[in-house]
């Protein structure tokens, strides 16, 4: 049984790039005013929900972007470690 972990770096980077592009295209803006001149409790409630949704969406996009950067850094670290290990084993 092999104890080797193989990573296709080009595929990982391609998927990360796609995820970054998708995250950048997410629209976190929803209408903030929907009630107009209506004095309905439902309209007030919907506006509060939309505001919370805007805040949540913005937060999610920020977290997603940070996670993608961390994942890319981890992949790069794994690639560098793999290269270092490969060159050190060739010397022995």
N, C-alpha and C positions, 0 to 999 in steps of 0.2 A: 504494500500500500504506500502510495506516495504522500509525502508530507508537504508537498509543494502547493503554494497558492499562486495561481496565475491570474494576472490582471491585464485585461486588454485596455491599456491606457487611452488609446485613441477613441475607443467606444465610450469609455467613462467620460472623457472630456467632451465628446459630442453630446452625450445625454445631459451633462451639466450645462453646456451652452444652450441647449434647447430649453432646459428648465429656467435658465436665466432670462431668455427671451420671453418665455411664457409669463414669468413673474413680472417682467417689465410691461407687458401688455395688459395686465390685470387692471381693471378700472375699479378703484376703491371709492368712487364718488357716486353717491345715490342722492336723489332729491332731498333737500333739507326742508323744503316748504311744500306741503301738498294740500293743506287745508284751505288756502286762500282766505275768503271771508267766512268760511264755515266755522261754526262754533261747536262742532261736534266733539265729544270726548274721544271718539274713535280716531278722528283726524289728529288730535293731540297725541294720542297713543302711538299712531303710525309714525308721526314725526320723531318721537322719542326713539322708537325702534330703528328708524332709518339713521338717526344720529349714532346710535350704538353700533349699527352695522357698518357705518363709515369708519368709526374708530377701530372696530375689530378688523375690518379689511385692511386698513392702513397698517395696523400692528402686524397682521399676518404677513403682508408683503415684506415688511422690514425684517421679520424673523426669517422668512424664506430666503431673502437675499443674504443674510448673515450665515445661514446654514449652508447655502451653496458655496460661499467663500470658504468656510471651514472644511467642507467636503473636498473641494478642489485642493486646498492646502494639504489635507490628509493623503490624498492620492499622490500628489507630488512628493510628499515625504516618503511614502511607500516605494515609489519609483526610485528615488535617490538611495534609499536604504537597500533596495534590491541590487542596484548597480554597485554599491559599495561592497555588499556581501559577495557578489559575483566576482568582483575584481580581487577581493581578499582571498577567495577560495582558489582562484587561478594561480596566485602567488605560491600557494602551499604545495 
